[in-house]
Amino acid sequence: MAGTLKLYYLLQTAYWLQQFLLLVLGIEKPRRDFYELVAHHIITLWMVIWSYIMNMTLTGNIIFLTMDWSDVFLAVCTLSANLFRKVY
């Protein structure tokens, strides 16, 4: 694996692990979808770590890219929903 791709892989894994720990340790205020979010982080971390162990890093990077793009749309939808709720 190329050095920059490995750096991206490891940074993304660290980010997802940090997000999971924030949820589990209760540092952030729990949301309505707390259990779904924890399950989502567990499954994502499992897929990525397993793909790294099995040397299927292309699969892990595809998972990361899918999550990155969906996070953009999810943030925009959340922002618009919150703005609409507060304005009207």
PyMOL Python script that loads the backbone (N, CA, C, O; Angstrom):
from pymol import cmd

cmd.read_pdbstr("""\
ATOM      1  N   MET A   1       0.851  -1.159   0.000  1.00  0.00           N
ATOM      2  CA  MET A   1       0.000   0.000   0.000  1.00  0.00           C
ATOM      3  C   MET A   1       0.910   1.238   0.000  1.00  0.00           C
ATOM      4  O   MET A   1       1.929   1.280   0.688  1.00  0.00           O
ATOM      5  N   ALA A   2       0.515   2.234  -0.783  1.00  0.00           N
ATOM      6  CA  ALA A   2       1.286   3.466  -0.858  1.00  0.00           C
ATOM      7  C   ALA A   2       1.262   4.183   0.492  1.00  0.00           C
ATOM      8  O   ALA A   2       0.324   4.030   1.274  1.00  0.00           O
ATOM      9  N   GLY A   3       2.307   4.965   0.751  1.00  0.00           N
ATOM     10  CA  GLY A   3       2.436   5.643   2.039  1.00  0.00           C
ATOM     11  C   GLY A   3       1.285   6.593   2.342  1.00  0.00           C
ATOM     12  O   GLY A   3       0.785   6.619   3.467  1.00  0.00           O
ATOM     13  N   THR A   4       0.859   7.374   1.352  1.00  0.00           N
ATOM     14  CA  THR A   4      -0.230   8.324   1.591  1.00  0.00           C
ATOM     15  C   THR A   4      -1.553   7.600   1.816  1.00  0.00           C
ATOM     16  O   THR A   4      -2.380   8.035   2.618  1.00  0.00           O
ATOM     17  N   LEU A   5      -1.745   6.493   1.103  1.00  0.00           N
ATOM     18  CA  LEU A   5      -2.975   5.720   1.281  1.00  0.00           C
ATOM     19  C   LEU A   5      -3.002   5.064   2.664  1.00  0.00           C
ATOM     20  O   LEU A   5      -4.051   4.996   3.305  1.00  0.00           O
ATOM     21  N   LYS A   6      -1.856   4.588   3.112  1.00  0.00           N
ATOM     22  CA  LYS A   6      -1.778   3.988   4.442  1.00  0.00           C
ATOM     23  C   LYS A   6      -2.016   5.046   5.520  1.00  0.00           C
ATOM     24  O   LYS A   6      -2.680   4.772   6.520  1.00  0.00           O
ATOM     25  N   LEU A   7      -1.478   6.252   5.325  1.00  0.00           N
ATOM     26  CA  LEU A   7      -1.712   7.342   6.261  1.00  0.00           C
ATOM     27  C   LEU A   7      -3.202   7.672   6.341  1.00  0.00           C
ATOM     28  O   LEU A   7      -3.750   7.848   7.430  1.00  0.00           O
ATOM     29  N   TYR A   8      -3.851   7.754   5.179  1.00  0.00           N
ATOM     30  CA  TYR A   8      -5.298   8.007   5.141  1.00  0.00           C
ATOM     31  C   TYR A   8      -6.051   6.906   5.879  1.00  0.00           C
ATOM     32  O   TYR A   8      -6.961   7.186   6.659  1.00  0.00           O
ATOM     33  N   TYR A   9      -5.674   5.673   5.635  1.00  0.00           N
ATOM     34  CA  TYR A   9      -6.313   4.514   6.258  1.00  0.00           C
ATOM     35  C   TYR A   9      -6.186   4.565   7.779  1.00  0.00           C
ATOM     36  O   TYR A   9      -7.172   4.388   8.494  1.00  0.00           O
ATOM     37  N   LEU A  10      -4.989   4.804   8.264  1.00  0.00           N
ATOM     38  CA  LEU A  10      -4.758   4.821   9.705  1.00  0.00           C
ATOM     39  C   LEU A  10      -5.407   6.029  10.381  1.00  0.00           C
ATOM     40  O   LEU A  10      -5.925   5.902  11.490  1.00  0.00           O
ATOM     41  N   LEU A  11      -5.389   7.201   9.733  1.00  0.00           N
ATOM     42  CA  LEU A  11      -6.049   8.376  10.298  1.00  0.00           C
ATOM     43  C   LEU A  11      -7.560   8.184  10.376  1.00  0.00           C
ATOM     44  O   LEU A  11      -8.185   8.557  11.369  1.00  0.00           O
ATOM     45  N   GLN A  12      -8.137   7.612   9.346  1.00  0.00           N
ATOM     46  CA  GLN A  12      -9.574   7.353   9.354  1.00  0.00           C
ATOM     47  C   GLN A  12      -9.944   6.327  10.434  1.00  0.00           C
ATOM     48  O   GLN A  12     -10.955   6.481  11.120  1.00  0.00           O
ATOM     49  N   THR A  13      -9.137   5.303  10.578  1.00  0.00           N
ATOM     50  CA  THR A  13      -9.390   4.307  11.618  1.00  0.00           C
ATOM     51  C   THR A  13      -9.309   4.947  12.999  1.00  0.00           C
ATOM     52  O   THR A  13     -10.131   4.660  13.869  1.00  0.00           O
ATOM     53  N   ALA A  14      -8.326   5.810  13.199  1.00  0.00           N
ATOM     54  CA  ALA A  14      -8.201   6.509  14.483  1.00  0.00           C
ATOM     55  C   ALA A  14      -9.410   7.409  14.730  1.00  0.00           C
ATOM     56  O   ALA A  14      -9.893   7.497  15.859  1.00  0.00           O
ATOM     57  N   TYR A  15      -9.898   8.071  13.696  1.00  0.00           N
ATOM     58  CA  TYR A  15     -11.068   8.938  13.839  1.00  0.00           C
ATOM     59  C   TYR A  15     -12.302   8.133  14.248  1.00  0.00           C
ATOM     60  O   TYR A  15     -13.020   8.518  15.171  1.00  0.00           O
ATOM     61  N   TRP A  16     -12.546   7.017  13.562  1.00  0.00           N
ATOM     62  CA  TRP A  16     -13.721   6.194  13.876  1.00  0.00           C
ATOM     63  C   TRP A  16     -13.607   5.588  15.269  1.00  0.00           C
ATOM     64  O   TRP A  16     -14.612   5.471  15.971  1.00  0.00           O
ATOM     65  N   LEU A  17     -12.415   5.204  15.675  1.00  0.00           N
ATOM     66  CA  LEU A  17     -12.205   4.671  17.019  1.00  0.00           C
ATOM     67  C   LEU A  17     -12.450   5.749  18.070  1.00  0.00           C
ATOM     68  O   LEU A  17     -13.048   5.481  19.112  1.00  0.00           O
ATOM     69  N   GLN A  18     -11.990   6.958  17.799  1.00  0.00           N
ATOM     70  CA  GLN A  18     -12.216   8.068  18.716  1.00  0.00           C
ATOM     71  C   GLN A  18     -13.704   8.384  18.834  1.00  0.00           C
ATOM     72  O   GLN A  18     -14.195   8.632  19.936  1.00  0.00           O
ATOM     73  N   GLN A  19     -14.417   8.380  17.733  1.00  0.00           N
ATOM     74  CA  GLN A  19     -15.858   8.631  17.768  1.00  0.00           C
ATOM     75  C   GLN A  19     -16.579   7.541  18.564  1.00  0.00           C
ATOM     76  O   GLN A  19     -17.504   7.832  19.323  1.00  0.00           O
ATOM     77  N   PHE A  20     -16.162   6.310  18.390  1.00  0.00           N
ATOM     78  CA  PHE A  20     -16.756   5.195  19.123  1.00  0.00           C
ATOM     79  C   PHE A  20     -16.515   5.346  20.627  1.00  0.00           C
ATOM     80  O   PHE A  20     -17.421   5.132  21.432  1.00  0.00           O
ATOM     81  N   LEU A  21     -15.289   5.715  20.996  1.00  0.00           N
ATOM     82  CA  LEU A  21     -14.973   5.893  22.419  1.00  0.00           C
ATOM     83  C   LEU A  21     -15.756   7.058  23.026  1.00  0.00           C
ATOM     84  O   LEU A  21     -16.188   6.975  24.176  1.00  0.00           O
ATOM     85  N   LEU A  22     -15.941   8.127  22.279  1.00  0.00           N
ATOM     86  CA  LEU A  22     -16.761   9.242  22.772  1.00  0.00           C
ATOM     87  C   LEU A  22     -18.185   8.786  23.071  1.00  0.00           C
ATOM     88  O   LEU A  22     -18.781   9.197  24.067  1.00  0.00           O
ATOM     89  N   LEU A  23     -18.717   7.945  22.215  1.00  0.00           N
ATOM     90  CA  LEU A  23     -20.082   7.446  22.422  1.00  0.00           C
ATOM     91  C   LEU A  23     -20.164   6.515  23.621  1.00  0.00           C
ATOM     92  O   LEU A  23     -21.041   6.664  24.472  1.00  0.00           O
ATOM     93  N   VAL A  24     -19.254   5.560  23.687  1.00  0.00           N
ATOM     94  CA  VAL A  24     -19.307   4.529  24.726  1.00  0.00           C
ATOM     95  C   VAL A  24     -19.008   5.102  26.110  1.00  0.00           C
ATOM     96  O   VAL A  24     -19.638   4.708  27.091  1.00  0.00           O
ATOM     97  N   LEU A  25     -18.061   6.018  26.195  1.00  0.00           N
ATOM     98  CA  LEU A  25     -17.700   6.602  27.488  1.00  0.00           C
ATOM     99  C   LEU A  25     -18.695   7.661  27.948  1.00  0.00           C
ATOM    100  O   LEU A  25     -18.612   8.135  29.081  1.00  0.00           O
ATOM    101  N   GLY A  26     -19.624   8.032  27.093  1.00  0.00           N
ATOM    102  CA  GLY A  26     -20.657   8.990  27.469  1.00  0.00           C
ATOM    103  C   GLY A  26     -20.164  10.415  27.552  1.00  0.00           C
ATOM    104  O   GLY A  26     -20.733  11.218  28.292  1.00  0.00           O
ATOM    105  N   ILE A  27     -19.122  10.751  26.814  1.00  0.00           N
ATOM    106  CA  ILE A  27     -18.584  12.105  26.841  1.00  0.00           C
ATOM    107  C   ILE A  27     -19.538  13.072  26.137  1.00  0.00           C
ATOM    108  O   ILE A  27     -19.725  14.205  26.580  1.00  0.00           O
ATOM    109  N   GLU A  28     -20.131  12.616  25.047  1.00  0.00           N
ATOM    110  CA  GLU A  28     -21.124  13.433  24.355  1.00  0.00           C
ATOM    111  C   GLU A  28     -22.512  13.107  24.883  1.00  0.00           C
ATOM    112  O   GLU A  28     -22.759  12.013  25.390  1.00  0.00           O
ATOM    113  N   LYS A  29     -23.398  14.059  24.759  1.00  0.00           N
ATOM    114  CA  LYS A  29     -24.774  13.849  25.178  1.00  0.00           C
ATOM    115  C   LYS A  29     -25.430  12.825  24.254  1.00  0.00           C
ATOM    116  O   LYS A  29     -25.403  12.995  23.035  1.00  0.00           O
ATOM    117  N   PRO A  30     -26.023  11.757  24.815  1.00  0.00           N
ATOM    118  CA  PRO A  30     -26.660  10.737  23.968  1.00  0.00           C
ATOM    119  C   PRO A  30     -27.818  11.319  23.164  1.00  0.00           C
ATOM    120  O   PRO A  30     -28.592  12.136  23.663  1.00  0.00           O
ATOM    121  N   ARG A  31     -27.919  10.889  21.928  1.00  0.00           N
ATOM    122  CA  ARG A  31     -28.998  11.326  21.057  1.00  0.00           C
ATOM    123  C   ARG A  31     -30.073  10.251  21.011  1.00  0.00           C
ATOM    124  O   ARG A  31     -29.939   9.189  21.618  1.00  0.00           O
ATOM    125  N   ARG A  32     -31.137  10.548  20.282  1.00  0.00           N
ATOM    126  CA  ARG A  32     -32.235   9.581  20.168  1.00  0.00           C
ATOM    127  C   ARG A  32     -31.794   8.292  19.496  1.00  0.00           C
ATOM    128  O   ARG A  32     -32.299   7.217  19.818  1.00  0.00           O
ATOM    129  N   ASP A  33     -30.859   8.392  18.567  1.00  0.00           N
ATOM    130  CA  ASP A  33     -30.401   7.221  17.827  1.00  0.00           C
ATOM    131  C   ASP A  33     -29.078   6.676  18.366  1.00  0.00           C
ATOM    132  O   ASP A  33     -28.227   6.229  17.597  1.00  0.00           O
ATOM    133  N   PHE A  34     -28.911   6.714  19.675  1.00  0.00           N
ATOM    134  CA  PHE A  34     -27.652   6.331  20.312  1.00  0.00           C
ATOM    135  C   PHE A  34     -27.257   4.888  19.979  1.00  0.00           C
ATOM    136  O   PHE A  34     -26.125   4.635  19.565  1.00  0.00           O
ATOM    137  N   TYR A  35     -28.177   3.954  20.155  1.00  0.00           N
ATOM    138  CA  TYR A  35     -27.846   2.539  19.943  1.00  0.00           C
ATOM    139  C   TYR A  35     -27.545   2.238  18.477  1.00  0.00           C
ATOM    140  O   TYR A  35     -26.669   1.430  18.171  1.00  0.00           O
ATOM    141  N   GLU A  36     -28.268   2.884  17.587  1.00  0.00           N
ATOM    142  CA  GLU A  36     -27.999   2.700  16.160  1.00  0.00           C
ATOM    143  C   GLU A  36     -26.623   3.248  15.797  1.00  0.00           C
ATOM    144  O   GLU A  36     -25.902   2.656  14.995  1.00  0.00           O
ATOM    145  N   LEU A  37     -26.267   4.383  16.396  1.00  0.00           N
ATOM    146  CA  LEU A  37     -24.977   4.996  16.124  1.00  0.00           C
ATOM    147  C   LEU A  37     -23.832   4.143  16.656  1.00  0.00           C
ATOM    148  O   LEU A  37     -22.805   4.002  15.992  1.00  0.00           O
ATOM    149  N   VAL A  38     -23.998   3.577  17.840  1.00  0.00           N
ATOM    150  CA  VAL A  38     -22.975   2.690  18.398  1.00  0.00           C
ATOM    151  C   VAL A  38     -22.825   1.449  17.512  1.00  0.00           C
ATOM    152  O   VAL A  38     -21.707   1.027  17.216  1.00  0.00           O
ATOM    153  N   ALA A  39     -23.943   0.872  17.094  1.00  0.00           N
ATOM    154  CA  ALA A  39     -23.883  -0.299  16.209  1.00  0.00           C
ATOM    155  C   ALA A  39     -23.199   0.056  14.893  1.00  0.00           C
ATOM    156  O   ALA A  39     -22.408  -0.731  14.373  1.00  0.00           O
ATOM    157  N   HIS A  40     -23.496   1.224  14.359  1.00  0.00           N
ATOM    158  CA  HIS A  40     -22.879   1.689  13.119  1.00  0.00           C
ATOM    159  C   HIS A  40     -21.358   1.800  13.275  1.00  0.00           C
ATOM    160  O   HIS A  40     -20.615   1.381  12.388  1.00  0.00           O
ATOM    161  N   HIS A  41     -20.896   2.357  14.389  1.00  0.00           N
ATOM    162  CA  HIS A  41     -19.463   2.501  14.608  1.00  0.00           C
ATOM    163  C   HIS A  41     -18.785   1.145  14.829  1.00  0.00           C
ATOM    164  O   HIS A  41     -17.674   0.923  14.348  1.00  0.00           O
ATOM    165  N   ILE A  42     -19.439   0.253  15.541  1.00  0.00           N
ATOM    166  CA  ILE A  42     -18.872  -1.088  15.758  1.00  0.00           C
ATOM    167  C   ILE A  42     -18.709  -1.815  14.431  1.00  0.00           C
ATOM    168  O   ILE A  42     -17.652  -2.386  14.160  1.00  0.00           O
ATOM    169  N   ILE A  43     -19.736  -1.797  13.612  1.00  0.00           N
ATOM    170  CA  ILE A  43     -19.685  -2.499  12.326  1.00  0.00           C
ATOM    171  C   ILE A  43     -18.640  -1.878  11.410  1.00  0.00           C
ATOM    172  O   ILE A  43     -17.884  -2.593  10.752  1.00  0.00           O
ATOM    173  N   THR A  44     -18.594  -0.554  11.365  1.00  0.00           N
ATOM    174  CA  THR A  44     -17.605   0.117  10.514  1.00  0.00           C
ATOM    175  C   THR A  44     -16.189  -0.219  10.959  1.00  0.00           C
ATOM    176  O   THR A  44     -15.342  -0.564  10.136  1.00  0.00           O
ATOM    177  N   LEU A  45     -15.932  -0.118  12.256  1.00  0.00           N
ATOM    178  CA  LEU A  45     -14.594  -0.450  12.753  1.00  0.00           C
ATOM    179  C   LEU A  45     -14.240  -1.902  12.491  1.00  0.00           C
ATOM    180  O   LEU A  45     -13.107  -2.209  12.120  1.00  0.00           O
ATOM    181  N   TRP A  46     -15.197  -2.798  12.682  1.00  0.00           N
ATOM    182  CA  TRP A  46     -14.938  -4.213  12.430  1.00  0.00           C
ATOM    183  C   TRP A  46     -14.575  -4.440  10.965  1.00  0.00           C
ATOM    184  O   TRP A  46     -13.612  -5.147  10.670  1.00  0.00           O
ATOM    185  N   MET A  47     -15.342  -3.843  10.040  1.00  0.00           N
ATOM    186  CA  MET A  47     -15.063  -4.042   8.611  1.00  0.00           C
ATOM    187  C   MET A  47     -13.695  -3.492   8.233  1.00  0.00           C
ATOM    188  O   MET A  47     -12.958  -4.125   7.477  1.00  0.00           O
ATOM    189  N   VAL A  48     -13.355  -2.330   8.747  1.00  0.00           N
ATOM    190  CA  VAL A  48     -12.089  -1.696   8.377  1.00  0.00           C
ATOM    191  C   VAL A  48     -10.900  -2.438   8.991  1.00  0.00           C
ATOM    192  O   VAL A  48      -9.915  -2.703   8.302  1.00  0.00           O
ATOM    193  N   ILE A  49     -10.983  -2.767  10.255  1.00  0.00           N
ATOM    194  CA  ILE A  49      -9.874  -3.480  10.902  1.00  0.00           C
ATOM    195  C   ILE A  49      -9.699  -4.867  10.292  1.00  0.00           C
ATOM    196  O   ILE A  49      -8.573  -5.321  10.088  1.00  0.00           O
ATOM    197  N   TRP A  50     -10.798  -5.533  10.005  1.00  0.00           N
ATOM    198  CA  TRP A  50     -10.725  -6.865   9.391  1.00  0.00           C
ATOM    199  C   TRP A  50     -10.124  -6.772   7.990  1.00  0.00           C
ATOM    200  O   TRP A  50      -9.322  -7.623   7.606  1.00  0.00           O
ATOM    201  N   SER A  51     -10.501  -5.754   7.225  1.00  0.00           N
ATOM    202  CA  SER A  51      -9.930  -5.612   5.888  1.00  0.00           C
ATOM    203  C   SER A  51      -8.431  -5.320   5.957  1.00  0.00           C
ATOM    204  O   SER A  51      -7.678  -5.733   5.075  1.00  0.00           O
ATOM    205  N   TYR A  52      -7.999  -4.614   6.994  1.00  0.00           N
ATOM    206  CA  TYR A  52      -6.569  -4.349   7.165  1.00  0.00           C
ATOM    207  C   TYR A  52      -5.827  -5.633   7.534  1.00  0.00           C
ATOM    208  O   TYR A  52      -4.752  -5.908   6.999  1.00  0.00           O
ATOM    209  N   ILE A  53      -6.400  -6.416   8.445  1.00  0.00           N
ATOM    210  CA  ILE A  53      -5.771  -7.679   8.857  1.00  0.00           C
ATOM    211  C   ILE A  53      -5.678  -8.653   7.683  1.00  0.00           C
ATOM    212  O   ILE A  53      -4.673  -9.346   7.521  1.00  0.00           O
ATOM    213  N   MET A  54      -6.736  -8.702   6.863  1.00  0.00           N
ATOM    214  CA  MET A  54      -6.780  -9.637   5.734  1.00  0.00           C
ATOM    215  C   MET A  54      -6.085  -9.081   4.481  1.00  0.00           C
ATOM    216  O   MET A  54      -6.130  -9.698   3.417  1.00  0.00           O
ATOM    217  N   ASN A  55      -5.444  -7.913   4.618  1.00  0.00           N
ATOM    218  CA  ASN A  55      -4.743  -7.265   3.511  1.00  0.00           C
ATOM    219  C   ASN A  55      -5.687  -6.941   2.345  1.00  0.00           C
ATOM    220  O   ASN A  55      -5.318  -7.062   1.177  1.00  0.00           O
ATOM    221  N   MET A  56      -6.894  -6.535   2.685  1.00  0.00           N
ATOM    222  CA  MET A  56      -7.874  -6.091   1.689  1.00  0.00           C
ATOM    223  C   MET A  56      -8.114  -4.596   1.889  1.00  0.00           C
ATOM    224  O   MET A  56      -9.243  -4.148   2.091  1.00  0.00           O
ATOM    225  N   THR A  57      -7.028  -3.844   1.828  1.00  0.00           N
ATOM    226  CA  THR A  57      -7.104  -2.430   2.165  1.00  0.00           C
ATOM    227  C   THR A  57      -7.892  -1.620   1.143  1.00  0.00           C
ATOM    228  O   THR A  57      -8.400  -0.549   1.473  1.00  0.00           O
ATOM    229  N   LEU A  58      -8.004  -2.101  -0.078  1.00  0.00           N
ATOM    230  CA  LEU A  58      -8.830  -1.410  -1.060  1.00  0.00           C
ATOM    231  C   LEU A  58     -10.285  -1.406  -0.595  1.00  0.00           C
ATOM    232  O   LEU A  58     -10.988  -0.406  -0.738  1.00  0.00           O
ATOM    233  N   THR A  59     -10.723  -2.515  -0.048  1.00  0.00           N
ATOM    234  CA  THR A  59     -12.080  -2.596   0.489  1.00  0.00           C
ATOM    235  C   THR A  59     -12.254  -1.627   1.648  1.00  0.00           C
ATOM    236  O   THR A  59     -13.278  -0.949   1.731  1.00  0.00           O
ATOM    237  N   GLY A  60     -11.295  -1.549   2.526  1.00  0.00           N
ATOM    238  CA  GLY A  60     -11.373  -0.612   3.646  1.00  0.00           C
ATOM    239  C   GLY A  60     -11.425   0.833   3.187  1.00  0.00           C
ATOM    240  O   GLY A  60     -12.161   1.641   3.752  1.00  0.00           O
ATOM    241  N   ASN A  61     -10.640   1.166   2.155  1.00  0.00           N
ATOM    242  CA  ASN A  61     -10.668   2.527   1.643  1.00  0.00           C
ATOM    243  C   ASN A  61     -11.994   2.846   0.956  1.00  0.00           C
ATOM    244  O   ASN A  61     -12.462   3.983   1.022  1.00  0.00           O
ATOM    245  N   ILE A  62     -12.592   1.880   0.313  1.00  0.00           N
ATOM    246  CA  ILE A  62     -13.915   2.089  -0.284  1.00  0.00           C
ATOM    247  C   ILE A  62     -14.942   2.343   0.818  1.00  0.00           C
ATOM    248  O   ILE A  62     -15.826   3.185   0.657  1.00  0.00           O
ATOM    249  N   ILE A  63     -14.834   1.630   1.923  1.00  0.00           N
ATOM    250  CA  ILE A  63     -15.731   1.857   3.066  1.00  0.00           C
ATOM    251  C   ILE A  63     -15.543   3.281   3.586  1.00  0.00           C
ATOM    252  O   ILE A  63     -16.522   3.982   3.844  1.00  0.00           O
ATOM    253  N   PHE A  64     -14.303   3.704   3.738  1.00  0.00           N
ATOM    254  CA  PHE A  64     -14.047   5.063   4.221  1.00  0.00           C
ATOM    255  C   PHE A  64     -14.597   6.113   3.271  1.00  0.00           C
ATOM    256  O   PHE A  64     -15.230   7.072   3.712  1.00  0.00           O
ATOM    257  N   LEU A  65     -14.368   5.947   1.983  1.00  0.00           N
ATOM    258  CA  LEU A  65     -14.868   6.924   1.020  1.00  0.00           C
ATOM    259  C   LEU A  65     -16.391   6.980   1.025  1.00  0.00           C
ATOM    260  O   LEU A  65     -16.979   8.055   0.910  1.00  0.00           O
ATOM    261  N   THR A  66     -17.020   5.829   1.156  1.00  0.00           N
ATOM    262  CA  THR A  66     -18.481   5.802   1.234  1.00  0.00           C
ATOM    263  C   THR A  66     -18.968   6.562   2.461  1.00  0.00           C
ATOM    264  O   THR A  66     -19.930   7.326   2.379  1.00  0.00           O
ATOM    265  N   MET A  67     -18.315   6.357   3.582  1.00  0.00           N
ATOM    266  CA  MET A  67     -18.701   7.061   4.816  1.00  0.00           C
ATOM    267  C   MET A  67     -18.439   8.550   4.707  1.00  0.00           C
ATOM    268  O   MET A  67     -19.239   9.351   5.191  1.00  0.00           O
ATOM    269  N   ASP A  68     -17.327   8.942   4.079  1.00  0.00           N
ATOM    270  CA  ASP A  68     -17.017  10.368   3.950  1.00  0.00           C
ATOM    271  C   ASP A  68     -18.063  11.091   3.122  1.00  0.00           C
ATOM    272  O   ASP A  68     -18.531  12.160   3.515  1.00  0.00           O
ATOM    273  N   TRP A  69     -18.436  10.525   1.985  1.00  0.00           N
ATOM    274  CA  TRP A  69     -19.422  11.184   1.129  1.00  0.00           C
ATOM    275  C   TRP A  69     -20.799  11.202   1.771  1.00  0.00           C
ATOM    276  O   TRP A  69     -21.519  12.194   1.656  1.00  0.00           O
ATOM    277  N   SER A  70     -21.168  10.147   2.430  1.00  0.00           N
ATOM    278  CA  SER A  70     -22.488  10.140   3.068  1.00  0.00           C
ATOM    279  C   SER A  70     -22.526  11.100   4.253  1.00  0.00           C
ATOM    280  O   SER A  70     -23.585  11.650   4.555  1.00  0.00           O
ATOM    281  N   ASP A  71     -21.402  11.314   4.932  1.00  0.00           N
ATOM    282  CA  ASP A  71     -21.355  12.272   6.043  1.00  0.00           C
ATOM    283  C   ASP A  71     -21.634  13.694   5.576  1.00  0.00           C
ATOM    284  O   ASP A  71     -22.268  14.469   6.293  1.00  0.00           O
ATOM    285  N   VAL A  72     -21.168  14.040   4.385  1.00  0.00           N
ATOM    286  CA  VAL A  72     -21.421  15.377   3.845  1.00  0.00           C
ATOM    287  C   VAL A  72     -22.922  15.586   3.654  1.00  0.00           C
ATOM    288  O   VAL A  72     -23.469  16.597   4.095  1.00  0.00           O
ATOM    289  N   PHE A  73     -23.581  14.643   3.005  1.00  0.00           N
ATOM    290  CA  PHE A  73     -25.011  14.775   2.760  1.00  0.00           C
ATOM    291  C   PHE A  73     -25.812  14.718   4.065  1.00  0.00           C
ATOM    292  O   PHE A  73     -26.808  15.427   4.214  1.00  0.00           O
ATOM    293  N   LEU A  74     -25.384  13.889   4.995  1.00  0.00           N
ATOM    294  CA  LEU A  74     -26.061  13.801   6.279  1.00  0.00           C
ATOM    295  C   LEU A  74     -25.942  15.110   7.058  1.00  0.00           C
ATOM    296  O   LEU A  74     -26.910  15.547   7.680  1.00  0.00           O
ATOM    297  N   ALA A  75     -24.784  15.729   7.031  1.00  0.00           N
ATOM    298  CA  ALA A  75     -24.593  17.002   7.730  1.00  0.00           C
ATOM    299  C   ALA A  75     -25.442  18.107   7.107  1.00  0.00           C
ATOM    300  O   ALA A  75     -26.023  18.923   7.823  1.00  0.00           O
ATOM    301  N   VAL A  76     -25.516  18.137   5.789  1.00  0.00           N
ATOM    302  CA  VAL A  76     -26.337  19.149   5.116  1.00  0.00           C
ATOM    303  C   VAL A  76     -27.813  18.947   5.445  1.00  0.00           C
ATOM    304  O   VAL A  76     -28.528  19.916   5.698  1.00  0.00           O
ATOM    305  N   CYS A  77     -28.271  17.708   5.444  1.00  0.00           N
ATOM    306  CA  CYS A  77     -29.674  17.420   5.777  1.00  0.00           C
ATOM    307  C   CYS A  77     -29.977  17.782   7.233  1.00  0.00           C
ATOM    308  O   CYS A  77     -31.025  18.359   7.521  1.00  0.00           O
ATOM    309  N   THR A  78     -29.083  17.453   8.135  1.00  0.00           N
ATOM    310  CA  THR A  78     -29.278  17.792   9.543  1.00  0.00           C
ATOM    311  C   THR A  78     -29.302  19.300   9.742  1.00  0.00           C
ATOM    312  O   THR A  78     -30.138  19.824  10.478  1.00  0.00           O
ATOM    313  N   LEU A  79     -28.390  19.987   9.088  1.00  0.00           N
ATOM    314  CA  LEU A  79     -28.341  21.440   9.189  1.00  0.00           C
ATOM    315  C   LEU A  79     -29.628  22.075   8.675  1.00  0.00           C
ATOM    316  O   LEU A  79     -30.192  22.958   9.322  1.00  0.00           O
ATOM    317  N   SER A  80     -30.088  21.626   7.515  1.00  0.00           N
ATOM    318  CA  SER A  80     -31.314  22.207   6.962  1.00  0.00           C
ATOM    319  C   SER A  80     -32.525  21.882   7.834  1.00  0.00           C
ATOM    320  O   SER A  80     -33.407  22.725   7.995  1.00  0.00           O
ATOM    321  N   ALA A  81     -32.583  20.686   8.393  1.00  0.00           N
ATOM    322  CA  ALA A  81     -33.701  20.329   9.271  1.00  0.00           C
ATOM    323  C   ALA A  81     -33.691  21.175  10.538  1.00  0.00           C
ATOM    324  O   ALA A  81     -34.740  21.633  10.989  1.00  0.00           O
ATOM    325  N   ASN A  82     -32.518  21.381  11.108  1.00  0.00           N
ATOM    326  CA  ASN A  82     -32.419  22.199  12.323  1.00  0.00           C
ATOM    327  C   ASN A  82     -32.726  23.658  12.044  1.00  0.00           C
ATOM    328  O   ASN A  82     -33.374  24.315  12.860  1.00  0.00           O
ATOM    329  N   LEU A  83     -32.281  24.175  10.920  1.00  0.00           N
ATOM    330  CA  LEU A  83     -32.606  25.562  10.572  1.00  0.00           C
ATOM    331  C   LEU A  83     -34.095  25.740  10.358  1.00  0.00           C
ATOM    332  O   LEU A  83     -34.682  26.717  10.823  1.00  0.00           O
ATOM    333  N   PHE A  84     -34.703  24.807   9.660  1.00  0.00           N
ATOM    334  CA  PHE A  84     -36.137  24.887   9.395  1.00  0.00           C
ATOM    335  C   PHE A  84     -36.929  24.819  10.703  1.00  0.00           C
ATOM    336  O   PHE A  84     -37.903  25.551  10.880  1.00  0.00           O
ATOM    337  N   ARG A  85     -36.521  23.963  11.593  1.00  0.00           N
ATOM    338  CA  ARG A  85     -37.212  23.798  12.864  1.00  0.00           C
ATOM    339  C   ARG A  85     -37.118  25.055  13.731  1.00  0.00           C
ATOM    340  O   ARG A  85     -38.083  25.408  14.409  1.00  0.00           O
ATOM    341  N   LYS A  86     -35.983  25.726  13.717  1.00  0.00           N
ATOM    342  CA  LYS A  86     -35.780  26.891  14.589  1.00  0.00           C
ATOM    343  C   LYS A  86     -36.402  28.162  14.000  1.00  0.00           C
ATOM    344  O   LYS A  86     -36.818  29.052  14.741  1.00  0.00           O
ATOM    345  N   VAL A  87     -36.463  28.243  12.668  1.00  0.00           N
ATOM    346  CA  VAL A  87     -36.991  29.440  12.032  1.00  0.00           C
ATOM    347  C   VAL A  87     -38.508  29.451  12.076  1.00  0.00           C
ATOM    348  O   VAL A  87     -39.113  30.494  12.323  1.00  0.00           O
ATOM    349  N   TYR A  88     -39.124  28.318  11.843  1.00  0.00           N
ATOM    350  CA  TYR A  88     -40.589  28.271  11.757  1.00  0.00           C
ATOM    351  C   TYR A  88     -41.214  27.648  12.960  1.00  0.00           C
ATOM    352  O   TYR A  88     -42.438  27.539  13.032  1.00  0.00           O
TER     353      TYR A  88
END
""", "prot")
cmd.dss("prot")
cmd.show_as("cartoon", "prot")
cmd.util.cbc("prot")
cmd.orient("prot")
